[in-house]
Amino acid sequence: MHRMLIFILYTTVVLLACSAGPPPPKSLSSEAMSEHSVSNSYYSRTDTTQLDLPDSVWKKVLPPEVYEVARHAGTERAFTGKYWDFEGRGTYYCAACGNALFRSDAKFASTCGWPSFFETVRLGSVEYRTDKAFGMSRTEVLCGRCGVHLGHVFEDGPPPTGKRFCMNSIVLDFEPDEGD
């Protein structure tokens, strides 16, 4: 009887563990980001109208991981973002509002652990602000449409600009070129 009780208890625990499913992902997949942008009524890849929304609105429409980096100037750990070593051909957009930011032909392997670009897709696609956090003086890069934090820019990039736009993958959305 004792062995039967242990067998039933063991079987129950195994079945419950198997039915629990996998743990939630730590960062959003491209599919999840695309699904999210559908529920975010401020997301548009064609509208360039300036957005000035309160933080409370962003908290409602952005996934928590995106919100933390975008609105609180968070940073992904190096070598963990989905685009740090990604080589697809296409356009990178702001994950919060859909603003076009970078083309893949401006992306380069900087070995810093974050996706890096030497130029933006167009004048005004990003804005800049001095960042003196952590005792450093850096130039913060913000989305030119919605003002969310994207990363930082440094003066150690390749020609022709000498710039290294060091971005967080979580605040980027990628659309491949047609045919790719």
VOBA-1610 file (N, C-alpha, C; in pm, whole numbers, padded with zeros to 5 digits, always signed):
BEGIN
Met+00082-00119+00000Met+00000+00000+00000Met+00088+00127+00000His+00196+00124+00078His+00286+00238+00087His+00351+00266-00049Arg+00393+00163-00121Arg+00454+00179-00253Arg+00353+00235-00353Met+00229+00189-00343Met+00123+00238-00432Met+00099+00388-00408Leu+00097+00432-00285Leu+00076+00573-00252Leu+00193+00658-00307Ile+00316+00610-00291Ile+00432+00681-00343Ile+00425+00688-00496Phe+00388+00578-00560Phe+00375+00576-00706Phe+00271+00678-00753Ile+00157+00685-00688Ile+00050+00780-00726Ile+00097+00923-00705Leu+00162+00949-00592Leu+00212+01083-00564Leu+00318+01124-00668Tyr+00411+01034-00698Tyr+00515+01061-00797Tyr+00454+01088-00935Thr+00359+01007-00977Thr+00294+01023-01106Thr+00220+01156-01113Thr+00154+01195-01008Thr+00081+01322-01003Thr+00177+01440-01019Val+00289+01436-00946Val+00387+01544-00955Val+00444+01554-01096Val+00478+01441-01156Val+00533+01441-01293Val+00431+01496-01391Leu+00308+01455-01382Leu+00204+01504-01473Leu+00180+01653-01457Leu+00179+01703-01334Leu+00161+01846-01311Leu+00279+01925-01368Ala+00399+01875-01349Ala+00517+01944-01401Ala+00515+01949-01554Cys+00473+01841-01617Cys+00469+01836-01763Cys+00360+01925-01821Ser+00252+01942-01750Ser+00141+02023-01802Ser+00159+02171-01776Ala+00260+02207-01696Ala+00279+02349-01662Ala+00326+02430-01782Gly+00390+02366-01879Gly+00438+02437-01996Gly+00572+02501-01971Pro+00632+02556-02075Pro+00764+02616-02061Pro+00755+02749-01987Pro+00863+02794-01924Pro+00861+02924-01857Pro+00847+03035-01960Pro+00795+03151-01921Pro+00780+03260-02016Pro+00917+03308-02064Pro+00925+03357-02188Pro+01054+03404-02240Pro+01100+03528-02166Lys+01234+03546-02158Lys+01288+03663-02091Lys+01282+03788-02178Ser+01280+03771-02307Ser+01265+03885-02396Ser+01166+03847-02505Leu+01108+03946-02567Leu+01005+03921-02667Leu+01065+03873-02798Ser+01000+03775-02857Ser+01042+03730-02989Ser+00991+03829-03093Ser+01041+03819-03214Ser+00993+03907-03321Ser+00843+03891-03340Glu+00793+03766-03329Glu+00650+03743-03346Glu+00571+03812-03235Ala+00620+03801-03110Ala+00550+03865-02999Ala+00553+04016-03014Met+00666+04069-03061Met+00675+04213-03080Met+00577+04259-03187Ser+00567+04183-03295Ser+00474+04218-03401Ser+00330+04212-03350Glu+00299+04110-03269Glu+00165+04102-03211Glu+00140+04220-03119His+00242+04260-03044His+00228+04373-02954His+00200+04501-03031Ser+00274+04523-03140Ser+00258+04647-03214Ser+00117+04659-03272Val+00050+04546-03294Val-00088+04551-03341Val-00178+04607-03232Ser-00150+04576-03102Ser-00233+04625-02993Ser-00194+04765-02948Asn-00087+04820-02999Asn-00041+04954-02965Asn-00091+05049-03074Ser-00195+05124-03046Ser-00256+05212-03146Ser-00166+05329-03186Tyr-00057+05351-03115Tyr+00037+05459-03148Tyr+00146+05411-03242Tyr+00153+05280-03266Tyr+00257+05222-03350Tyr+00218+05237-03497Ser+00306+05304-03575Ser+00282+05321-03718Ser+00417+05334-03788Arg+00433+05261-03896Arg+00556+05271-03974Arg+00547+05378-04082Thr+00434+05446-04091Thr+00419+05552-04192Thr+00394+05689-04131Asp+00335+05696-04014Asp+00304+05823-03949Asp+00430+05877-03881Thr+00470+05998-03916Thr+00587+06058-03854Thr+00549+06172-03759Thr+00419+06186-03731Thr+00372+06288-03638Thr+00436+06266-03500Gln+00486+06373-03441Gln+00549+06368-03310Gln+00449+06317-03205Leu+00492+06225-03121Leu+00409+06173-03012Leu+00460+06229-02880Asp+00369+06283-02801Asp+00403+06333-02668Asp+00302+06273-02570Leu+00327+06148-02532Leu+00234+06074-02448Leu+00287+06066-02305Pro+00196+06069-02208Pro+00242+06053-02069Pro+00292+05912-02044Asp+00377+05899-01945Asp+00435+05771-01910Asp+00328+05666-01880Ser+00216+05708-01823Ser+00108+05614-01790Ser+00052+05546-01914Val+00049+05616-02028Val+00002+05557-02153Val+00104+05454-02203Trp+00232+05491-02202Trp+00335+05398-02247Trp+00335+05272-02163Lys+00312+05285-02034Lys+00310+05168-01946Lys+00197+05072-01985Lys+00089+05125-02036Lys-00025+05041-02078Lys-00002+04973-02212Val+00066+05039-02304Val+00077+04985-02441Val+00207+04910-02469Leu+00307+04923-02383Leu+00434+04854-02406Leu+00448+04733-02313Pro+00506+04625-02362Pro+00536+04512-02273Pro+00634+04560-02165Pro+00630+04500-02047Pro+00715+04546-01936Pro+00864+04555-01970Glu+00917+04458-02047Glu+01059+04460-02081Glu+01094+04578-02171Val+01007+04607-02265Val+01027+04721-02355Val+01011+04851-02277Tyr+00909+04858-02195Tyr+00881+04977-02115Tyr+01003+05014-02028Glu+01063+04916-01964Glu+01176+04942-01875Glu+01292+05009-01948Val+01328+04958-02063Val+01440+05017-02139Val+01395+05148-02203Ala+01279+05149-02267Ala+01232+05266-02342Ala+01204+05387-02254Arg+01141+05366-02141Arg+01096+05479-02059Arg+01184+05506-01937His+01266+05408-01895His+01352+05428-01779His+01500+05420-01815Ala+01531+05430-01945Ala+01669+05428-01994Ala+01745+05305-01944Gly+01675+05193-01941Gly+01739+05068-01903Gly+01832+05021-02013Thr+01911+04919-01983Thr+02004+04862-02081Thr+02000+04711-02072Glu+01993+04647-02187Glu+02004+04502-02193Glu+02146+04461-02157Arg+02161+04342-02105Arg+02296+04289-02085Arg+02360+04267-02221Ala+02489+04292-02228Ala+02563+04272-02354Ala+02550+04127-02401Phe+02542+04110-02532Phe+02537+03980-02600Phe+02410+03900-02571Thr+02304+03966-02528Thr+02179+03894-02499Thr+02063+03936-02588Gly+02070+04052-02651Gly+01960+04101-02733Gly+01947+04024-02864Lys+01828+04024-02918Lys+01800+03945-03039Lys+01870+03997-03164Tyr+01916+04122-03165Tyr+01977+04177-03287Tyr+02127+04206-03274Trp+02191+04174-03163Trp+02332+04212-03148Trp+02420+04150-03254Asp+02391+04027-03296Asp+02471+03965-03403Asp+02384+03922-03521Phe+02269+03982-03533Phe+02173+03951-03639Phe+02222+04010-03771Glu+02205+03935-03882Glu+02256+03981-04010Glu+02148+03995-04118Gly+02021+04000-04079Gly+01915+04012-04178Gly+01918+04146-04250Arg+01866+04145-04373Arg+01861+04268-04453Arg+01722+04330-04439Gly+01717+04457-04405Gly+01589+04525-04389Gly+01603+04653-04309Thr+01493+04692-04243Thr+01487+04818-04170Thr+01455+04792-04023Tyr+01520+04868-03937Tyr+01496+04863-03792Tyr+01408+04982-03755Tyr+01301+04953-03680Tyr+01204+05054-03638Tyr+01202+05065-03487Cys+01151+05176-03436Cys+01129+05192-03293Cys+01018+05095-03252Ala+01044+05013-03151Ala+00945+04915-03105Ala+00828+04981-03034Ala+00844+05105-02991Ala+00735+05174-02921Ala+00638+05241-03018Cys+00692+05305-03124Cys+00604+05385-03210Cys+00610+05349-03358Gly+00708+05268-03402Gly+00718+05229-03542Gly+00801+05322-03629Asn+00863+05423-03572Asn+00946+05517-03646Asn+01067+05445-03707Ala+01095+05468-03836Ala+01212+05409-03902Ala+01338+05470-03843Leu+01433+05383-03805Leu+01555+05429-03739Leu+01683+05399-03816Phe+01703+05272-03855Phe+01828+05230-03917Phe+01802+05130-04028Arg+01891+05126-04127Arg+01889+05024-04231Arg+01998+04921-04198Ser+01975+04800-04240Ser+02072+04694-04212Ser+02207+04719-04279Asp+02210+04793-04390Asp+02338+04818-04455Asp+02424+04920-04378Ala+02368+04979-04271Ala+02444+05067-04184Ala+02482+04996-04053Lys+02450+04868-04044Lys+02482+04789-03924Lys+02620+04728-03941Phe+02695+04722-03832Phe+02828+04662-03838Phe+02857+04584-03711Ala+02949+04492-03717Ala+02989+04411-03602Ala+03089+04489-03519Ser+03044+04542-03407Ser+03132+04625-03325Ser+03194+04548-03210Thr+03150+04426-03186Thr+03194+04340-03076Thr+03163+04396-02938Cys+03075+04497-02929Cys+03040+04554-02799Cys+02926+04478-02733Gly+02855+04393-02808Gly+02747+04315-02750Gly+02608+04369-02774Trp+02598+04482-02843Trp+02469+04542-02878Trp+02469+04570-03029Pro+02351+04573-03091Pro+02349+04608-03233Pro+02404+04749-03252Ser+02492+04765-03350Ser+02558+04893-03374Ser+02541+04934-03519Phe+02519+05064-03538Phe+02495+05122-03670Phe+02583+05246-03684Phe+02624+05278-03808Phe+02706+05398-03827Phe+02626+05519-03872Glu+02498+05501-03910Glu+02414+05615-03946Glu+02267+05579-03932Thr+02186+05682-03918Thr+02041+05664-03908Thr+01980+05659-04048Val+01856+05619-04056Val+01789+05604-04185Val+01759+05740-04249Arg+01738+05843-04167Arg+01711+05977-04220Arg+01736+06081-04111Leu+01756+06204-04151Leu+01773+06314-04058Leu+01646+06326-03973Gly+01660+06335-03844Gly+01546+06352-03755Gly+01485+06221-03705Ser+01537+06107-03752Ser+01480+05981-03703Ser+01517+05956-03557Val+01625+06017-03511Val+01662+06010-03370Val+01693+06151-03318Glu+01691+06164-03186Glu+01731+06287-03118Glu+01841+06252-03019Tyr+01908+06353-02969Tyr+02021+06330-02879Tyr+02002+06411-02750Arg+02057+06354-02641Arg+02052+06421-02512Arg+02178+06381-02435Thr+02234+06474-02361Thr+02350+06444-02278Thr+02306+06357-02161Asp+02383+06250-02138Asp+02355+06155-02031Asp+02476+06155-01938Lys+02457+06200-01814Lys+02567+06204-01717Lys+02549+06099-01608Ala+02469+05997-01635Ala+02446+05890-01537Ala+02573+05809-01515Phe+02586+05752-01397Phe+02696+05663-01361Phe+02833+05731-01369Gly+02837+05862-01351Gly+02964+05936-01350Gly+03030+05948-01485Met+02956+05919-01592Met+03011+05928-01728Met+02938+06039-01803Ser+02998+06088-01908Ser+02931+06182-01997Ser+02918+06114-02132Arg+02794+06079-02166Arg+02766+06010-02292Arg+02655+06083-02365Thr+02634+06044-02489Thr+02524+06100-02568Thr+02418+05993-02583Glu+02303+06019-02522Glu+02189+05928-02529Glu+02118+05946-02661Val+02069+05837-02718Val+01994+05839-02843Val+01848+05809-02811Leu+01760+05897-02856Leu+01616+05884-02834Leu+01545+05875-02969Cys+01431+05808-02971Cys+01351+05804-03093Cys+01307+05945-03128Gly+01323+05984-03253Gly+01285+06118-03298Gly+01135+06141-03303Arg+01056+06037-03298Arg+00910+06051-03302Arg+00848+06047-03163Cys+00892+05952-03079Cys+00825+05935-02949Cys+00914+05963-02829Gly+01043+05981-02851Gly+01133+06019-02742Gly+01176+05907-02649Val+01151+05780-02684Val+01194+05673-02594Val+01345+05650-02608His+01403+05599-02501His+01546+05568-02497His+01577+05449-02586Leu+01677+05466-02673Leu+01720+05359-02763Leu+01858+05306-02725Gly+01945+05392-02680Gly+02083+05354-02648Gly+02170+05478-02643His+02295+05465-02689His+02391+05575-02689His+02467+05576-02820Val+02527+05691-02852Val+02611+05702-02971Val+02751+05742-02926Phe+02851+05681-02991Phe+02991+05705-02960Phe+03065+05744-03086Glu+03180+05805-03069Glu+03260+05855-03182Glu+03369+05758-03224Asp+03345+05628-03210Asp+03447+05528-03245Asp+03397+05428-03349Gly+03307+05472-03435Gly+03252+05385-03538Gly+03332+05390-03667Pro+03289+05313-03765Pro+03360+05306-03893Pro+03326+05424-03985Pro+03403+05442-04092Pro+03368+05540-04194Pro+03235+05502-04258Pro+03162+05587-04315Pro+03198+05726-04343Pro+03166+05823-04230Thr+03094+05783-04126Thr+03049+05877-04022Thr+03136+05877-03898Gly+03204+05767-03869Gly+03281+05756-03746Gly+03193+05737-03623Lys+03063+05717-03643Lys+02968+05703-03532Lys+02943+05555-03504Arg+02912+05525-03376Arg+02867+05392-03337Arg+02740+05410-03254Phe+02627+05393-03321Phe+02498+05397-03253Phe+02481+05260-03187Cys+02497+05254-03057Cys+02493+05131-02980Cys+02352+05119-02921Met+02267+05034-02979Met+02125+05030-02947Met+02087+04905-02867Asn+01977+04914-02795Asn+01919+04799-02725Asn+01824+04726-02820Ser+01843+04597-02837Ser+01757+04518-02926Ser+01610+04526-02887Ile+01581+04527-02758Ile+01443+04520-02709Ile+01359+04639-02756Val+01422+04751-02788Val+01347+04868-02834Val+01352+04883-02986Leu+01400+04778-03054Leu+01403+04777-03200Leu+01306+04671-03252Asp+01245+04701-03363Asp+01157+04609-03434Asp+01215+04600-03574Phe+01228+04481-03630Phe+01292+04461-03759Phe+01192+04413-03864Glu+01200+04473-03981Glu+01119+04430-04095Glu+01214+04393-04209Pro+01216+04265-04248Pro+01308+04226-04358Pro+01266+04287-04490Asp+01363+04307-04578Asp+01334+04353-04714Asp+01249+04248-04783Glu+01167+04290-04878Glu+01086+04195-04952Glu+01177+04101-05029Gly+01139+03975-05031Gly+01219+03874-05100Gly+01325+03812-05013Asp+01344+03862-04893Asp+01444+03803-04802Asp+01380+03713-04699
//
